Amino acid sequence: MGIIRSGFSVIAGTVFGIYIAQNYNVPNIKKLSDTGMALLKHIEETYRKPKKRGDD
């Protein structure tokens, strides 16, 4: 009984995801995360403490 119930959940989720992706404007998560990482990297480089002379 557990395999049928979990299999149904996976299939229903897949069908629902396909329907949403085809009928609605869903953002590209990979592109969104890449943009966020670039922004965080820029912020880190801008506000990082300067290195001391002997810290090479």
N, CA, C and O atoms as a CHARMM CRD file, in Angstrom:
* protein
*
  224
    1    1 MET  N      0.81600  -1.19600   0.00000 PROA 1      0.00000
    2    1 MET  CA     0.00000   0.00000   0.00000 PROA 1      0.00000
    3    1 MET  C      0.85900   1.25900   0.00000 PROA 1      0.00000
    4    1 MET  O      0.45900   2.27600  -0.56800 PROA 1      0.00000
    5    2 GLY  N      2.02800   1.20900   0.62500 PROA 2      0.00000
    6    2 GLY  CA     2.89500   2.38200   0.70300 PROA 2      0.00000
    7    2 GLY  C      3.47600   2.77200  -0.63800 PROA 2      0.00000
    8    2 GLY  O      3.62500   3.95600  -0.93900 PROA 2      0.00000
    9    3 ILE  N      3.81000   1.75800  -1.45800 PROA 3      0.00000
   10    3 ILE  CA     4.39100   2.05000  -2.78300 PROA 3      0.00000
   11    3 ILE  C      3.35300   2.70400  -3.68100 PROA 3      0.00000
   12    3 ILE  O      3.68200   3.62200  -4.43200 PROA 3      0.00000
   13    4 ILE  N      2.13800   2.26200  -3.61900 PROA 4      0.00000
   14    4 ILE  CA     1.08600   2.84500  -4.45700 PROA 4      0.00000
   15    4 ILE  C      0.83700   4.29300  -4.04800 PROA 4      0.00000
   16    4 ILE  O      0.68800   5.16700  -4.90100 PROA 4      0.00000
   17    5 ARG  N      0.79400   4.54200  -2.74900 PROA 5      0.00000
   18    5 ARG  CA     0.53600   5.89600  -2.26400 PROA 5      0.00000
   19    5 ARG  C      1.68600   6.83400  -2.61600 PROA 5      0.00000
   20    5 ARG  O      1.44100   7.95500  -3.06100 PROA 5      0.00000
   21    6 SER  N      2.93100   6.40800  -2.42700 PROA 6      0.00000
   22    6 SER  CA     4.06900   7.28000  -2.73800 PROA 6      0.00000
   23    6 SER  C      4.22600   7.43200  -4.25100 PROA 6      0.00000
   24    6 SER  O      4.60300   8.50500  -4.72100 PROA 6      0.00000
   25    7 GLY  N      3.95100   6.39800  -5.00600 PROA 7      0.00000
   26    7 GLY  CA     4.01100   6.49900  -6.46300 PROA 7      0.00000
   27    7 GLY  C      2.97000   7.46700  -6.99800 PROA 7      0.00000
   28    7 GLY  O      3.24100   8.22800  -7.92600 PROA 7      0.00000
   29    8 PHE  N      1.78000   7.43800  -6.41500 PROA 8      0.00000
   30    8 PHE  CA     0.73400   8.37300  -6.81700 PROA 8      0.00000
   31    8 PHE  C      1.15600   9.81400  -6.53900 PROA 8      0.00000
   32    8 PHE  O      0.89700  10.70200  -7.35100 PROA 8      0.00000
   33    9 SER  N      1.79600  10.05000  -5.40800 PROA 9      0.00000
   34    9 SER  CA     2.25200  11.40200  -5.06200 PROA 9      0.00000
   35    9 SER  C      3.28500  11.90900  -6.05800 PROA 9      0.00000
   36    9 SER  O      3.23500  13.06900  -6.46700 PROA 9      0.00000
   37   10 VAL  N      4.21200  11.05700  -6.44800 PROA 10     0.00000
   38   10 VAL  CA     5.24900  11.44800  -7.40000 PROA 10     0.00000
   39   10 VAL  C      4.62600  11.75500  -8.75900 PROA 10     0.00000
   40   10 VAL  O      4.95400  12.76900  -9.37600 PROA 10     0.00000
   41   11 ILE  N      3.73900  10.89300  -9.22400 PROA 11     0.00000
   42   11 ILE  CA     3.11000  11.10300 -10.52900 PROA 11     0.00000
   43   11 ILE  C      2.22300  12.34900 -10.50600 PROA 11     0.00000
   44   11 ILE  O      2.25000  13.13700 -11.45100 PROA 11     0.00000
   45   12 ALA  N      1.44500  12.53800  -9.45200 PROA 12     0.00000
   46   12 ALA  CA     0.58100  13.72000  -9.35700 PROA 12     0.00000
   47   12 ALA  C      1.42200  14.99300  -9.30200 PROA 12     0.00000
   48   12 ALA  O      1.05700  15.99000  -9.92500 PROA 12     0.00000
   49   13 GLY  N      2.52700  14.98400  -8.57900 PROA 13     0.00000
   50   13 GLY  CA     3.40200  16.15000  -8.50900 PROA 13     0.00000
   51   13 GLY  C      4.04400  16.46800  -9.84200 PROA 13     0.00000
   52   13 GLY  O      4.17300  17.63600 -10.20800 PROA 13     0.00000
   53   14 THR  N      4.44700  15.44200 -10.57100 PROA 14     0.00000
   54   14 THR  CA     5.05000  15.63500 -11.89100 PROA 14     0.00000
   55   14 THR  C      4.03700  16.23600 -12.86500 PROA 14     0.00000
   56   14 THR  O      4.35100  17.18300 -13.58600 PROA 14     0.00000
   57   15 VAL  N      2.83800  15.69200 -12.88200 PROA 15     0.00000
   58   15 VAL  CA     1.79400  16.20100 -13.77800 PROA 15     0.00000
   59   15 VAL  C      1.43900  17.64000 -13.41700 PROA 15     0.00000
   60   15 VAL  O      1.28400  18.47700 -14.30600 PROA 15     0.00000
   61   16 PHE  N      1.31000  17.93400 -12.14800 PROA 16     0.00000
   62   16 PHE  CA     0.99400  19.28200 -11.70200 PROA 16     0.00000
   63   16 PHE  C      2.11600  20.25100 -12.08400 PROA 16     0.00000
   64   16 PHE  O      1.83600  21.36500 -12.52600 PROA 16     0.00000
   65   17 GLY  N      3.38300  19.84700 -11.92200 PROA 17     0.00000
   66   17 GLY  CA     4.52500  20.68000 -12.29600 PROA 17     0.00000
   67   17 GLY  C      4.57200  20.96800 -13.78200 PROA 17     0.00000
   68   17 GLY  O      4.86400  22.09100 -14.19300 PROA 17     0.00000
   69   18 ILE  N      4.28800  19.96000 -14.58700 PROA 18     0.00000
   70   18 ILE  CA     4.26200  20.15100 -16.03900 PROA 18     0.00000
   71   18 ILE  C      3.14900  21.12400 -16.42700 PROA 18     0.00000
   72   18 ILE  O      3.35000  21.99800 -17.27000 PROA 18     0.00000
   73   19 TYR  N      1.99800  20.97300 -15.82200 PROA 19     0.00000
   74   19 TYR  CA     0.87200  21.86600 -16.10700 PROA 19     0.00000
   75   19 TYR  C      1.22500  23.31400 -15.75800 PROA 19     0.00000
   76   19 TYR  O      0.98600  24.22200 -16.55400 PROA 19     0.00000
   77   20 ILE  N      1.78800  23.52600 -14.58000 PROA 20     0.00000
   78   20 ILE  CA     2.15600  24.87900 -14.13600 PROA 20     0.00000
   79   20 ILE  C      3.20700  25.47600 -15.07200 PROA 20     0.00000
   80   20 ILE  O      3.09800  26.63900 -15.46200 PROA 20     0.00000
   81   21 ALA  N      4.23200  24.68400 -15.43700 PROA 21     0.00000
   82   21 ALA  CA     5.31600  25.18300 -16.28700 PROA 21     0.00000
   83   21 ALA  C      4.81000  25.57500 -17.67500 PROA 21     0.00000
   84   21 ALA  O      5.32700  26.51700 -18.27700 PROA 21     0.00000
   85   22 GLN  N      3.81300  24.87000 -18.18600 PROA 22     0.00000
   86   22 GLN  CA     3.30900  25.15900 -19.52100 PROA 22     0.00000
   87   22 GLN  C      2.33200  26.33000 -19.54800 PROA 22     0.00000
   88   22 GLN  O      2.24800  27.04000 -20.55000 PROA 22     0.00000
   89   23 ASN  N      1.59900  26.53700 -18.47000 PROA 23     0.00000
   90   23 ASN  CA     0.51100  27.51200 -18.50100 PROA 23     0.00000
   91   23 ASN  C      0.78500  28.80900 -17.75000 PROA 23     0.00000
   92   23 ASN  O      0.00400  29.75400 -17.86600 PROA 23     0.00000
   93   24 TYR  N      1.86000  28.88100 -16.99300 PROA 24     0.00000
   94   24 TYR  CA     2.16300  30.08000 -16.23500 PROA 24     0.00000
   95   24 TYR  C      3.60400  30.49700 -16.48600 PROA 24     0.00000
   96   24 TYR  O      4.42800  29.67700 -16.89100 PROA 24     0.00000
   97   25 ASN  N      3.91000  31.75900 -16.25000 PROA 25     0.00000
   98   25 ASN  CA     5.25100  32.29400 -16.44600 PROA 25     0.00000
   99   25 ASN  C      6.07400  32.01000 -15.17900 PROA 25     0.00000
  100   25 ASN  O      6.10100  32.82000 -14.25200 PROA 25     0.00000
  101   26 VAL  N      6.72700  30.88000 -15.15600 PROA 26     0.00000
  102   26 VAL  CA     7.51600  30.44900 -14.00900 PROA 26     0.00000
  103   26 VAL  C      8.95700  30.92500 -14.22200 PROA 26     0.00000
  104   26 VAL  O      9.52500  30.68700 -15.28700 PROA 26     0.00000
  105   27 PRO  N      9.56300  31.59700 -13.22100 PROA 27     0.00000
  106   27 PRO  CA    10.93000  32.09000 -13.40800 PROA 27     0.00000
  107   27 PRO  C     11.93800  30.94500 -13.46800 PROA 27     0.00000
  108   27 PRO  O     11.72300  29.87800 -12.89400 PROA 27     0.00000
  109   28 ASN  N     13.03300  31.18800 -14.17100 PROA 28     0.00000
  110   28 ASN  CA    14.11500  30.22400 -14.27000 PROA 28     0.00000
  111   28 ASN  C     14.92700  30.29600 -12.97600 PROA 28     0.00000
  112   28 ASN  O     15.62100  31.28400 -12.73700 PROA 28     0.00000
  113   29 ILE  N     14.84600  29.26900 -12.15000 PROA 29     0.00000
  114   29 ILE  CA    15.47200  29.27400 -10.83500 PROA 29     0.00000
  115   29 ILE  C     16.99400  29.32900 -10.95700 PROA 29     0.00000
  116   29 ILE  O     17.64400  30.01500 -10.16700 PROA 29     0.00000
  117   30 LYS  N     17.56900  28.63400 -11.91300 PROA 30     0.00000
  118   30 LYS  CA    19.02500  28.64300 -12.07600 PROA 30     0.00000
  119   30 LYS  C     19.51900  30.05200 -12.38900 PROA 30     0.00000
  120   30 LYS  O     20.49800  30.51200 -11.79900 PROA 30     0.00000
  121   31 LYS  N     18.85600  30.73300 -13.30300 PROA 31     0.00000
  122   31 LYS  CA    19.25000  32.09800 -13.65800 PROA 31     0.00000
  123   31 LYS  C     19.08600  33.03200 -12.46200 PROA 31     0.00000
  124   31 LYS  O     19.92900  33.89900 -12.22900 PROA 31     0.00000
  125   32 LEU  N     18.01100  32.85800 -11.70800 PROA 32     0.00000
  126   32 LEU  CA    17.75600  33.67900 -10.53100 PROA 32     0.00000
  127   32 LEU  C     18.82800  33.46600  -9.46700 PROA 32     0.00000
  128   32 LEU  O     19.28800  34.42700  -8.85000 PROA 32     0.00000
  129   33 SER  N     19.22700  32.21300  -9.24800 PROA 33     0.00000
  130   33 SER  CA    20.25800  31.92900  -8.23800 PROA 33     0.00000
  131   33 SER  C     21.62100  32.43800  -8.68900 PROA 33     0.00000
  132   33 SER  O     22.39900  32.91400  -7.86200 PROA 33     0.00000
  133   34 ASP  N     21.93000  32.34800  -9.98600 PROA 34     0.00000
  134   34 ASP  CA    23.19700  32.88900 -10.49600 PROA 34     0.00000
  135   34 ASP  C     23.26600  34.40000 -10.30400 PROA 34     0.00000
  136   34 ASP  O     24.31300  34.92900  -9.93200 PROA 34     0.00000
  137   35 THR  N     22.17200  35.09000 -10.55300 PROA 35     0.00000
  138   35 THR  CA    22.12100  36.53500 -10.35400 PROA 35     0.00000
  139   35 THR  C     22.31400  36.88500  -8.88100 PROA 35     0.00000
  140   35 THR  O     23.03100  37.82800  -8.54900 PROA 35     0.00000
  141   36 GLY  N     21.67600  36.12500  -8.01200 PROA 36     0.00000
  142   36 GLY  CA    21.82500  36.35600  -6.56700 PROA 36     0.00000
  143   36 GLY  C     23.24400  36.12700  -6.09100 PROA 36     0.00000
  144   36 GLY  O     23.75700  36.88900  -5.27200 PROA 36     0.00000
  145   37 MET  N     23.88800  35.07500  -6.60100 PROA 37     0.00000
  146   37 MET  CA    25.27000  34.79600  -6.19800 PROA 37     0.00000
  147   37 MET  C     26.21100  35.89600  -6.69300 PROA 37     0.00000
  148   37 MET  O     27.14400  36.26900  -5.98200 PROA 37     0.00000
  149   38 ALA  N     25.98300  36.41700  -7.89200 PROA 38     0.00000
  150   38 ALA  CA    26.81400  37.50600  -8.41200 PROA 38     0.00000
  151   38 ALA  C     26.63900  38.76300  -7.55600 PROA 38     0.00000
  152   38 ALA  O     27.60800  39.46800  -7.27300 PROA 38     0.00000
  153   39 LEU  N     25.41700  39.03100  -7.15100 PROA 39     0.00000
  154   39 LEU  CA    25.15500  40.18100  -6.28700 PROA 39     0.00000
  155   39 LEU  C     25.84000  40.02400  -4.93600 PROA 39     0.00000
  156   39 LEU  O     26.44700  40.97300  -4.43800 PROA 39     0.00000
  157   40 LEU  N     25.75000  38.85000  -4.34100 PROA 40     0.00000
  158   40 LEU  CA    26.39800  38.60400  -3.05000 PROA 40     0.00000
  159   40 LEU  C     27.91400  38.70000  -3.15900 PROA 40     0.00000
  160   40 LEU  O     28.56800  39.21700  -2.25400 PROA 40     0.00000
  161   41 LYS  N     28.47200  38.21400  -4.24300 PROA 41     0.00000
  162   41 LYS  CA    29.91700  38.29700  -4.45000 PROA 41     0.00000
  163   41 LYS  C     30.35000  39.75300  -4.56500 PROA 41     0.00000
  164   41 LYS  O     31.37100  40.14700  -4.00100 PROA 41     0.00000
  165   42 HSD  N     29.58200  40.54700  -5.29000 PROA 42     0.00000
  166   42 HSD  CA    29.89600  41.96900  -5.42600 PROA 42     0.00000
  167   42 HSD  C     29.84600  42.67300  -4.06700 PROA 42     0.00000
  168   42 HSD  O     30.72700  43.47100  -3.74900 PROA 42     0.00000
  169   43 ILE  N     28.82700  42.38200  -3.27600 PROA 43     0.00000
  170   43 ILE  CA    28.69700  42.98800  -1.94900 PROA 43     0.00000
  171   43 ILE  C     29.86200  42.57900  -1.05300 PROA 43     0.00000
  172   43 ILE  O     30.40700  43.41100  -0.32800 PROA 43     0.00000
  173   44 GLU  N     30.24900  41.30200  -1.09900 PROA 44     0.00000
  174   44 GLU  CA    31.36400  40.83600  -0.29200 PROA 44     0.00000
  175   44 GLU  C     32.66200  41.54200  -0.67000 PROA 44     0.00000
  176   44 GLU  O     33.41200  41.96500   0.21000 PROA 44     0.00000
  177   45 GLU  N     32.93400  41.67500  -1.96000 PROA 45     0.00000
  178   45 GLU  CA    34.16400  42.32600  -2.40300 PROA 45     0.00000
  179   45 GLU  C     34.16700  43.81200  -2.06500 PROA 45     0.00000
  180   45 GLU  O     35.22200  44.38200  -1.78600 PROA 45     0.00000
  181   46 THR  N     32.99800  44.44100  -2.08800 PROA 46     0.00000
  182   46 THR  CA    32.90900  45.86500  -1.80100 PROA 46     0.00000
  183   46 THR  C     33.13700  46.16500  -0.32800 PROA 46     0.00000
  184   46 THR  O     33.82400  47.13200  -0.00200 PROA 46     0.00000
  185   47 TYR  N     32.58100  45.36700   0.56300 PROA 47     0.00000
  186   47 TYR  CA    32.61500  45.67300   1.99200 PROA 47     0.00000
  187   47 TYR  C     33.61500  44.83700   2.78000 PROA 47     0.00000
  188   47 TYR  O     33.58800  44.86000   4.01000 PROA 47     0.00000
  189   48 ARG  N     34.48000  44.11100   2.12100 PROA 48     0.00000
  190   48 ARG  CA    35.48700  43.30200   2.80000 PROA 48     0.00000
  191   48 ARG  C     36.51900  44.21200   3.45900 PROA 48     0.00000
  192   48 ARG  O     36.87300  45.26100   2.92100 PROA 48     0.00000
  193   49 LYS  N     36.99200  43.79700   4.62900 PROA 49     0.00000
  194   49 LYS  CA    38.04300  44.56000   5.30300 PROA 49     0.00000
  195   49 LYS  C     39.31900  44.48300   4.47400 PROA 49     0.00000
  196   49 LYS  O     39.62000  43.44000   3.89400 PROA 49     0.00000
  197   50 PRO  N     40.06900  45.57900   4.41400 PROA 50     0.00000
  198   50 PRO  CA    41.33700  45.51500   3.66600 PROA 50     0.00000
  199   50 PRO  C     42.33800  44.63500   4.38300 PROA 50     0.00000
  200   50 PRO  O     42.34300  44.55000   5.61100 PROA 50     0.00000
  201   51 LYS  N     43.18700  43.97800   3.60200 PROA 51     0.00000
  202   51 LYS  CA    44.20600  43.09500   4.17800 PROA 51     0.00000
  203   51 LYS  C     45.30300  43.93500   4.82200 PROA 51     0.00000
  204   51 LYS  O     45.62100  45.02500   4.34700 PROA 51     0.00000
  205   52 LYS  N     45.87600  43.42300   5.90400 PROA 52     0.00000
  206   52 LYS  CA    47.01600  44.07000   6.52900 PROA 52     0.00000
  207   52 LYS  C     48.26900  43.73700   5.75200 PROA 52     0.00000
  208   52 LYS  O     48.26300  42.80900   4.94400 PROA 52     0.00000
  209   53 ARG  N     49.33000  44.46200   5.97500 PROA 53     0.00000
  210   53 ARG  CA    50.55900  44.26700   5.20100 PROA 53     0.00000
  211   53 ARG  C     51.15600  42.88200   5.39700 PROA 53     0.00000
  212   53 ARG  O     51.63200  42.29900   4.42300 PROA 53     0.00000
  213   54 GLY  N     51.15800  42.33300   6.57700 PROA 54     0.00000
  214   54 GLY  CA    51.81900  41.05900   6.84000 PROA 54     0.00000
  215   54 GLY  C     50.92300  39.84200   6.64700 PROA 54     0.00000
  216   54 GLY  O     51.34800  38.73400   6.97600 PROA 54     0.00000
  217   55 ASP  N     49.71600  39.98800   6.13300 PROA 55     0.00000
  218   55 ASP  CA    48.78400  38.86500   5.99700 PROA 55     0.00000
  219   55 ASP  C     48.76000  38.27900   4.58700 PROA 55     0.00000
  220   55 ASP  O     47.67400  38.14900   4.02100 PROA 55     0.00000
  221   56 ASP  N     49.87100  37.92500   4.00100 PROA 56     0.00000
  222   56 ASP  CA    49.86500  37.34600   2.65200 PROA 56     0.00000
  223   56 ASP  C     49.69000  35.89500   2.69200 PROA 56     0.00000
  224   56 ASP  O     49.66200  35.24700   1.64500 PROA 56     0.00000
